[in-house]
């Protein structure tokens, strides 16, 4: 069948730069799904995106759908004709609904009987008929949180739309989308080529736009910016630091990127590096420059959307803009250094954390007491932890964090250092927010870990305690992230902490503020569900998690040791047999009336198989005792795996539920001890084949 290329372009006002790449890929994916649902064969799909357009190029798209046979089954033959063979009302009604006579219907034989059936050949629709709806549906499905309406029409989109290109081969597909009539004309660069440009065929798209001073490909534009920025930095003797998120944002702001290097007064280097970098990146979208030894240099790399005949003017313009920004930051820094923590603590009394849970100052006091307890459990300095808790939120009231919220914690560290707080207390100001995201490092100091855990547990117990747990997609207090961050700190930090004890302490700190009665249990279960997801992402099967969860443990680090041990055990050849045996033992003991026997007498073991099992158990119990104490569960399970043969022999050769009550109870006690031996680590009966 004949094929040709398809070009779809949506021309708009400037699109949100941070969302541009996501919108681009989503648009291409929705077009792909639409073509697949319409059963239209095609080759490759390539997305394009600039600040003023979203486009998709589909190669080798078939001209129309394949013809298909449409089949409708009607009434059974016995109901379709009477005894004399005349059509019944069921048959004539079915034929009429199909637009044919009864004589035009066919018969179909199935295992369940004979039926009337209507078959017709339905010609495939042409691309021209299908594409408008496919494009419209794709636009409707884009991940746009808030759509806008413009002009007098009813169309809505993320930004006002000015032109639509629908081009199949060299033919325009006639359609009206988002209130705009389709055509084959795009628009060049807003300043360098502000006029309409005709596209004669889809394959010309990139070259046509390039002639109009537009680089259509997002990734191509991104790479140009990277290369130019690195070259500009080399010219001034440094290296450009290319932050991926900033690079993506800047790529979404320009259609014809041109980088220019600029500088600022060296006096500003007295400010913390993070302040300078945040000022350049957040306010001006500049890349910062570092020397060979990694030190910040008084330069920046700006990305312009025009190719100026006089680059020096562009450079001076950017330098003129950055100077007052840096001057403001210097003022904030000087003002904050002159302010004592006690002033900010008083200010925090007026800032509400949550209406029912008090101010941020109240929260800080709760954190301080809980962090002190945690530090004591970790053999840390509880006085440092308490001090860190009392001042941990003070930088929220600083001038600098008011201007740069992303510097909270970081500025707290600088201010604590300036005010001669203990070094570990100062570092904890920043570490309290770690891990900030998936893959981020956890706090490294004991004080930082105690503070990070205390902060999160206070929030979790408080919000659950007032009856506002996360629901669906709503999680305004980021409790999912808080729970996982807390668990990661305990697990990856190898912290020997009892989670229920800490939750109980956190609940008590809230005093009478909480209305829920089972807060500790709610939060514990919630956190353990987050832990399940944590392990699933690491490739740990759900049955391994359930095997350890059944032990009802509340020490996340100990839980983690068991998880990895059971996961390793599950790969052993003995695992399936021993898991099945434990499942069998569990079922036997479960069906007993009362508690299973525990006392076992060696003299009542009559069969060689049960004697061998008992002896092997005794030997293994002695070997694994120290391993269980040191939490070397992997080695302990490796020893327990040696029980496979004696366990198999026992079940092959020994009748557990024999008539002799004493012997039967003795054998049940043997099985109970065997199960208890494995339950020291996990319930391996929950492992699946």
Secondary structure, 3 states (H helix, E strand, C coil): CCEEEEEEEEEECCCCHHHHHHHHHHHHHHHHHHHHHCCCCCCCEEEEEECCEEEEEEEEEECECCCEEEEEEEEEHHHHECCCCCECHHHHHHHHHHCCCHHHCEEEEECCEEEEEEEEEECCCEHHHHHHHHHHHHHHCCCCCCCEECCCCCCEECCCEEEEEEEECCEECCCEECCEEEECEEECCCCCCCCEEECCCHHHHHHHHHHCCCCCCHHHHHHHHHHHHHHHHHHCCCEECCCHHHHHHHHCCCCCCEEEEEECCHHHHHCCHHHHHHHHHHHHCCEEEECCCCCEEEEEEEEECCCCCCHHHHHHHHHHHHHHHHHHHHHHHHHHHCCCHHHHHHHHCCCEEECCCEEHHHHHHHHHHHHHHHHHHCCCCHHHHHHHHHHCCHHHHCHHHHHCHHHCCHHHHHHHHHCCCCHHHHHHHHHCCCCCCCCCCCCCCHHHHHHHHHHHHHHHHHHHHCCCCCECCECCCCHHHHHHHHHHHHHHCCCCCCHHHHHHHHHHHCHHHCCCCCHHHHHHHHHHHHHHHHHHHCCCCHHHHHHHHCCCCCCHHHHHHHHHHHHHHHCCCCHHHHHHHHHHHHHHHHCCCCCCCCCCCHHHCCCHHHHHHHHHHHHHHHHHHHHHHCCCHHHHHHHHHHHHHHHHHHHHHCCCCCCCHHHHHHHHHHHHHHHHHHHCCCCHHHCCC
